[in-house]
Amino acid sequence: MSMTNLNANVGIDLGSNASKLANDNKIIAAIDGSDLLTLREESEVYFDEPVFSCVVAVPDSMTKRAREDLIFKAKKAGFKNINVISAREAMIKALENKNKEKILVYDFGASKSEIIIFRGDEVLDAEIINDVSGDEFDKIFAQWLSERFTLNLIDKNTLLARAMRIKIALSTTDFVTWRDISITRDDFERLVRFSIKRASHTVERFLECYKPSRFILTGGCSEIPIVRRVFRDLYSNLELDLGLIARGASIDARLLSSVQQSQKLDRQLKLREIRSELMELEDFLTRKQKDRIYFLFRQAEGLLTNDPALIKLLENLTKEIKKEESGIKN
């Protein structure tokens, strides 16, 4: 694993309960939590190379202040080149809809459930379906567990976390045993069926109104079997794309990495050019100037990004020395 490879990049679909990572078409399944240091370390292990560039896709409602705070946290986590884009921007990049087809995307996540109609890079319409999300499912499920099995003595947050884990497990198995209690997928589906059907009516209205050529289901809740069944009944050619947002962020991260790499190479060339000029002026340098130049070069070359401010300082210092040399010769 070479630490000089600065093209390594990752797109992050930052979720409240779990996040997804992507590098081009390679996607990591959901990782618990949203700690950026953990996400960077996980991506380096998975992609087997150091990661310096990241683009984080966040909800469209995130404030400017919150985005700035996220960039600060990403820098603390070790990312060098960082950008934050909205989930919708990430979807547009991932869809690469150059033919300007109408595409319906239903982002069914943990904290929100949103329908978006795209045409090319334009959002024609969007609607958030209130109270239909993974978090709401967890609350309904936790309440049922508490009442059905007399678990009222368990801390609410602990029960919510357990309900979420059982919900996830029931996406791949027919039943789960917890505390010698057998909980079936049918139990869970009976609880959330009404909410999912309510969401499906809104989606159906969008399908009838816009008649899209594609319907893509994304977000963590799209892994729930009953969700897939209900929406496949609405649209037989339903596409499932869990990594849509992460992949779009990855495309932007690759571009960011490419630009940063190009800028870095330009700065390296500039450093070599300055070094060459200073070597020609070596006979005119005082001991103090030599010490200062050596110190500045050591700093500039030791930084992964070759700090532009240091390069500018070296450039100005070189001009001063050339001016002094010209005065001595005259």
Secondary structure, 3 states (H helix, E strand, C coil): CCCCCCCCEEEEECCCCEEEEEECCEEEEEEECCCHHHHHHHHHHHHCCCCCEEEEEECCCCCHHHHHHHHHHHHHCCCCEEEEEEHHHHHHHHHCCCCCCEEEEEEECCCCEEEEEEECCEEEEEEECCCCCHHHHHHHHHHHHHHHCCCCCCCHHHHHHHHHHHHHHCCCCCEEEECCEEEEHHHHHHHHHHHHHHHHHHHHHHHHHHCCCEEEEECHHHHCHHHHHHHHHHCCCCEECCCHHHHHHHHHHHHHHHHHHHHHHHHHHHHHHHHHHHHHCHHHCCHHHHHHHHHHHHHHHHCCCCCHHHHHHHHHHHHHHHHHHHHHHC
